[in-house]
Amino acid sequence: MREEMRPGFIKEHYGDGLARHFLSTPDEPWMDPHDHPGYICTEVEQNSYIEEIYNKLDGSTERVHRHQGDVFYIQPTTIHKIVELPDGQCITKVKYGPHVHLWRFWRWIDGVAQSRLPHEGWPD
């Protein structure tokens, strides 16, 4: 099954938690960073991407460049955002594990982490 997650991000599902991500644009600058509902094993198959990984305590970030051939795990507690595709379209192969919580967007307001579900808005 092929699913458009957002403009520039297509996901192809193959069953048993296996999928491919086709990224032709990074996450939008206005998008808040997000976590994932479960563990994900990722292999970069083509090109590369740069992500910002956020510290949940204070919102500080670390930039990580994921290169073709890299294999790594994303924890459900990892808060991140894809900020650059230096080589153009990037393709990753992923294996999703069981869900352990609901997917959330994150912000740090006055140094305090706040999160919301995708269908919720931010409080005023």
SVG drawing of the C-alpha trace seen along z (x, -y; Angstrom):
<svg xmlns="http://www.w3.org/2000/svg" viewBox="-8 -32 35 42">
<polyline fill="none" stroke="black" stroke-width="0.4" points="0.0,0.0 1.3,-3.5 0.5,-6.4 1.2,-10.1 2.2,-11.2 2.7,-14.9 3.9,-16.6 7.4,-15.2 7.0,-12.1 5.6,-8.8 5.4,-5.6 5.1,-2.2 3.8,0.5 4.9,4.2 3.2,5.9 4.7,7.3 5.9,3.8 8.1,3.3 8.0,0.1 10.0,-2.2 10.1,-6.0 10.6,-8.2 11.6,-11.7 11.9,-14.4 11.6,-17.3 12.6,-17.7 10.0,-18.4 8.5,-21.9 10.2,-24.6 7.0,-25.4 6.4,-21.7 7.0,-20.9 9.4,-18.1 7.7,-14.7 8.3,-11.3 7.0,-7.9 4.7,-5.5 7.1,-2.6 10.6,-1.4 11.9,-1.7 14.9,0.0 15.9,-2.2 18.4,-1.6 19.3,-4.5 19.2,-2.9 19.7,-5.9 21.4,-9.3 21.2,-10.8 19.4,-13.1 20.1,-15.4 17.9,-15.4 17.7,-17.4 17.3,-15.3 15.8,-17.2 16.6,-16.9 13.2,-16.4 14.3,-18.3 15.3,-21.6 14.7,-21.4 18.3,-21.7 19.2,-19.9 21.9,-17.7 22.3,-17.5 22.9,-14.0 23.7,-13.2 22.3,-9.7 24.3,-8.3 23.5,-5.7 24.2,-2.3 23.6,-3.5 21.4,-1.2 20.1,-2.6 17.2,-2.4 14.8,-5.2 13.4,-4.9 9.8,-5.9 11.2,-8.6 13.3,-10.2 12.0,-13.6 13.3,-14.6 12.7,-16.5 14.3,-16.0 15.8,-19.3 17.9,-18.6 18.3,-16.3 21.8,-17.2 21.8,-14.7 18.2,-15.0 15.6,-12.3 16.4,-9.9 15.0,-6.4 14.9,-4.5 13.8,-0.9 12.1,-0.7 10.9,2.1 8.3,0.9 8.0,2.5 5.0,2.6 3.4,-0.7 4.1,-1.8 2.4,-5.2 0.6,-7.7 2.5,-9.7 3.1,-13.4 4.3,-16.8 6.6,-18.7 7.4,-22.3 9.4,-23.9 7.7,-27.0 9.5,-28.9 11.9,-25.9 9.1,-23.4 8.4,-20.5 4.8,-20.4 3.3,-17.9 0.1,-17.3 -1.5,-14.6 -1.6,-15.1 -5.4,-16.0 -5.1,-18.5 -4.1,-22.1 -1.7,-23.9 -3.3,-25.6 -3.5,-29.4"/>
</svg>
